[in-house]
Amino acid sequence: MEWSVSDEEAGKEFLLEAKDRQITGIEWPSGSWKTYKTAAIGNIQLDAGNQKIVFKANKHFDKGAILDLRQITLKRVK
């Protein structure tokens, strides 16, 4: 995952889901909204065929944003 978030907004919980499988985590600060970081967030098993993958906040928060998501890269793992 590649993202940016200010130190003040960091610490919110995210959810990545595909069908009934999920990855959750806490986003950590990147230093600013203009500084992007890259990190592996976990493994998720996908079924064959087309998939709908959703990335969103896992818990409601009253103000601010969760993060600025630049990309999620999927890699095949044997």
Z-matrix of the N, CA and C atoms (Angstrom, degrees):
N
C 1 1.441
C 2 1.522 1 107.72
N 3 1.313 2 116.69 1 140.24
C 4 1.466 3 121.89 2 174.90
C 5 1.528 4 107.48 3 -121.18
N 6 1.305 5 117.35 4 125.19
C 7 1.464 6 122.33 5 -173.14
C 8 1.518 7 110.81 6 -149.16
N 9 1.323 8 114.84 7 166.84
C 10 1.458 9 122.19 8 169.20
C 11 1.521 10 107.86 9 -137.86
N 12 1.316 11 114.95 10 150.35
C 13 1.467 12 121.46 11 175.52
C 14 1.529 13 107.33 12 -164.42
N 15 1.300 14 115.79 13 144.47
C 16 1.461 15 119.31 14 178.10
C 17 1.527 16 109.90 15 -71.96
N 18 1.309 17 116.06 16 157.73
C 19 1.460 18 120.77 17 178.58
C 20 1.527 19 111.28 18 -59.66
N 21 1.325 20 117.10 19 -34.26
C 22 1.469 21 121.63 20 -178.75
C 23 1.528 22 112.55 21 -69.31
N 24 1.328 23 117.70 22 -32.40
C 25 1.462 24 121.93 23 -177.92
C 26 1.524 25 113.25 24 -91.31
N 27 1.310 26 118.57 25 -13.48
C 28 1.470 27 122.67 26 -175.09
C 29 1.529 28 111.22 27 -65.69
N 30 1.335 29 115.26 28 159.17
C 31 1.458 30 121.10 29 175.93
C 32 1.514 31 115.04 30 105.31
N 33 1.326 32 117.26 31 3.04
C 34 1.463 33 120.07 32 179.29
C 35 1.524 34 110.27 33 -85.88
N 36 1.330 35 116.10 34 152.97
C 37 1.457 36 121.46 35 -177.72
C 38 1.518 37 110.79 36 -89.49
N 39 1.351 38 115.86 37 134.96
C 40 1.466 39 120.89 38 177.98
C 41 1.522 40 110.45 39 -114.15
N 42 1.331 41 114.43 40 163.79
C 43 1.462 42 122.54 41 179.19
C 44 1.521 43 108.15 42 -136.94
N 45 1.322 44 116.73 43 129.43
C 46 1.455 45 123.02 44 170.27
C 47 1.516 46 105.33 45 -116.10
N 48 1.331 47 116.64 46 124.96
C 49 1.461 48 118.83 47 -177.75
C 50 1.519 49 111.51 48 -135.60
N 51 1.326 50 113.65 49 146.01
C 52 1.451 51 122.99 50 174.74
C 53 1.515 52 105.94 51 -137.96
N 54 1.309 53 115.52 52 111.90
C 55 1.462 54 122.46 53 -176.23
C 56 1.527 55 108.71 54 59.62
N 57 1.323 56 118.73 55 -119.53
C 58 1.468 57 120.67 56 -178.63
C 59 1.530 58 112.15 57 -103.20
N 60 1.317 59 117.71 58 14.11
C 61 1.472 60 121.81 59 -179.82
C 62 1.521 61 109.51 60 -108.00
N 63 1.340 62 116.31 61 144.68
C 64 1.465 63 120.27 62 -173.70
C 65 1.517 64 112.72 63 -140.79
N 66 1.324 65 113.66 64 152.77
C 67 1.459 66 122.67 65 167.01
C 68 1.520 67 105.55 66 -126.83
N 69 1.309 68 117.75 67 130.08
C 70 1.460 69 121.58 68 174.72
C 71 1.519 70 108.27 69 -120.24
N 72 1.307 71 115.47 70 157.42
C 73 1.454 72 120.82 71 177.89
C 74 1.510 73 110.94 72 -170.48
N 75 1.305 74 115.46 73 172.20
C 76 1.464 75 122.63 74 176.27
C 77 1.521 76 107.43 75 -107.88
N 78 1.323 77 116.74 76 125.30
C 79 1.451 78 118.58 77 179.16
C 80 1.519 79 109.80 78 -75.71
N 81 1.322 80 114.95 79 137.47
C 82 1.455 81 120.43 80 -177.65
C 83 1.520 82 108.45 81 -108.95
N 84 1.325 83 116.85 82 157.93
C 85 1.461 84 120.56 83 -172.89
C 86 1.524 85 112.94 84 -65.19
N 87 1.318 86 114.88 85 146.44
C 88 1.461 87 120.13 86 174.90
C 89 1.523 88 111.08 87 -104.53
N 90 1.319 89 116.56 88 -7.21
C 91 1.468 90 120.89 89 179.97
C 92 1.512 91 112.86 90 112.03
N 93 1.330 92 116.42 91 -37.33
C 94 1.467 93 121.04 92 176.96
C 95 1.523 94 108.21 93 -170.35
N 96 1.325 95 116.43 94 172.09
C 97 1.464 96 121.09 95 177.68
C 98 1.525 97 111.37 96 -69.28
N 99 1.328 98 117.56 97 -16.65
C 100 1.468 99 121.34 98 -178.47
C 101 1.522 100 113.00 99 -98.91
N 102 1.331 101 117.65 100 -6.52
C 103 1.461 102 122.28 101 -178.79
C 104 1.521 103 108.97 102 -106.36
N 105 1.322 104 116.33 103 119.84
C 106 1.467 105 121.04 104 -178.28
C 107 1.520 106 110.90 105 -100.09
N 108 1.325 107 115.51 106 144.67
C 109 1.452 108 122.93 107 174.86
C 110 1.523 109 108.53 108 -122.91
N 111 1.320 110 115.59 109 157.68
C 112 1.458 111 122.40 110 177.71
C 113 1.517 112 108.71 111 -126.75
N 114 1.337 113 116.69 112 134.99
C 115 1.466 114 120.98 113 177.57
C 116 1.517 115 109.48 114 -155.32
N 117 1.323 116 115.35 115 150.83
C 118 1.460 117 121.20 116 172.46
C 119 1.525 118 108.06 117 -76.77
N 120 1.329 119 117.06 118 135.00
C 121 1.471 120 119.35 119 -178.25
C 122 1.518 121 112.56 120 -111.47
N 123 1.330 122 118.61 121 -5.18
C 124 1.461 123 119.40 122 176.60
C 125 1.513 124 112.91 123 142.53
N 126 1.314 125 114.93 124 -174.62
C 127 1.460 126 123.07 125 179.96
C 128 1.524 127 109.45 126 -117.18
N 129 1.321 128 114.98 127 142.69
C 130 1.454 129 120.61 128 177.15
C 131 1.530 130 107.86 129 -140.83
N 132 1.306 131 116.96 130 133.36
C 133 1.457 132 121.25 131 179.99
C 134 1.521 133 109.03 132 -86.17
N 135 1.322 134 115.67 133 129.36
C 136 1.460 135 121.44 134 179.17
C 137 1.518 136 109.48 135 -111.16
N 138 1.321 137 116.42 136 143.39
C 139 1.454 138 121.77 137 174.79
C 140 1.529 139 109.11 138 -76.78
N 141 1.315 140 116.50 139 160.96
C 142 1.458 141 121.19 140 176.08
C 143 1.527 142 109.21 141 -64.78
N 144 1.322 143 116.26 142 149.13
C 145 1.459 144 120.90 143 177.16
C 146 1.514 145 112.69 144 97.73
N 147 1.327 146 115.27 145 -168.98
C 148 1.458 147 121.42 146 -179.18
C 149 1.522 148 110.72 147 -68.98
N 150 1.316 149 115.65 148 141.95
C 151 1.468 150 121.82 149 179.83
C 152 1.519 151 109.73 150 -130.70
N 153 1.290 152 115.95 151 145.68
C 154 1.459 153 121.80 152 170.01
C 155 1.517 154 106.11 153 -103.78
N 156 1.324 155 116.54 154 118.28
C 157 1.460 156 122.28 155 179.74
C 158 1.516 157 107.32 156 -111.95
N 159 1.324 158 116.92 157 128.67
C 160 1.459 159 122.71 158 -176.69
C 161 1.525 160 108.95 159 -118.78
N 162 1.329 161 116.23 160 133.63
C 163 1.454 162 122.60 161 173.62
C 164 1.519 163 106.72 162 -119.88
N 165 1.349 164 116.72 163 127.09
C 166 1.462 165 119.86 164 -177.57
C 167 1.522 166 110.06 165 -159.00
N 168 1.315 167 115.49 166 173.04
C 169 1.462 168 120.54 167 173.40
C 170 1.523 169 108.04 168 -67.48
N 171 1.319 170 116.79 169 139.97
C 172 1.465 171 120.45 170 -179.50
C 173 1.520 172 112.06 171 -88.41
N 174 1.307 173 116.70 172 -21.23
C 175 1.464 174 121.40 173 178.35
C 176 1.513 175 108.86 174 -133.55
N 177 1.317 176 115.97 175 148.44
C 178 1.466 177 121.34 176 178.11
C 179 1.529 178 109.67 177 -68.86
N 180 1.323 179 115.85 178 140.09
C 181 1.466 180 120.98 179 171.30
C 182 1.518 181 107.46 180 -134.80
N 183 1.338 182 115.79 181 150.32
C 184 1.459 183 120.86 182 -170.33
C 185 1.521 184 115.33 183 -79.02
N 186 1.340 185 118.10 184 -31.89
C 187 1.465 186 118.34 185 -177.28
C 188 1.517 187 110.37 186 -146.10
N 189 1.323 188 114.71 187 163.44
C 190 1.449 189 120.30 188 179.22
C 191 1.519 190 111.87 189 85.63
N 192 1.312 191 114.94 190 -168.82
C 193 1.462 192 121.92 191 -178.89
C 194 1.514 193 109.16 192 -126.54
N 195 1.322 194 116.59 193 158.65
C 196 1.463 195 118.99 194 179.52
C 197 1.528 196 110.34 195 -75.96
N 198 1.327 197 118.07 196 -50.61
C 199 1.461 198 122.14 197 178.28
C 200 1.511 199 109.18 198 -176.70
N 201 1.315 200 116.63 199 172.45
C 202 1.456 201 122.62 200 172.99
C 203 1.523 202 105.71 201 -105.86
N 204 1.326 203 116.54 202 105.34
C 205 1.457 204 122.45 203 -176.37
C 206 1.517 205 109.60 204 -87.95
N 207 1.320 206 116.31 205 117.33
C 208 1.466 207 120.45 206 177.83
C 209 1.521 208 110.74 207 -87.15
N 210 1.325 209 116.93 208 -46.28
C 211 1.463 210 118.65 209 178.55
C 212 1.519 211 112.10 210 -164.38
N 213 1.322 212 113.88 211 155.73
C 214 1.456 213 122.76 212 169.64
C 215 1.522 214 105.38 213 -120.86
N 216 1.312 215 116.21 214 124.65
C 217 1.456 216 121.78 215 -179.75
C 218 1.509 217 108.89 216 -107.17
N 219 1.328 218 116.15 217 127.02
C 220 1.460 219 121.60 218 177.51
C 221 1.526 220 108.43 219 -100.93
N 222 1.327 221 115.53 220 132.62
C 223 1.458 222 121.17 221 178.35
C 224 1.517 223 108.77 222 -124.49
N 225 1.294 224 116.06 223 138.56
C 226 1.458 225 120.96 224 178.19
C 227 1.525 226 109.15 225 -73.08
N 228 1.320 227 115.75 226 131.93
C 229 1.462 228 122.33 227 178.77
C 230 1.509 229 107.67 228 -119.91
N 231 1.304 230 116.79 229 131.97
C 232 1.472 231 120.03 230 179.96
C 233 1.503 232 110.69 231 -92.51
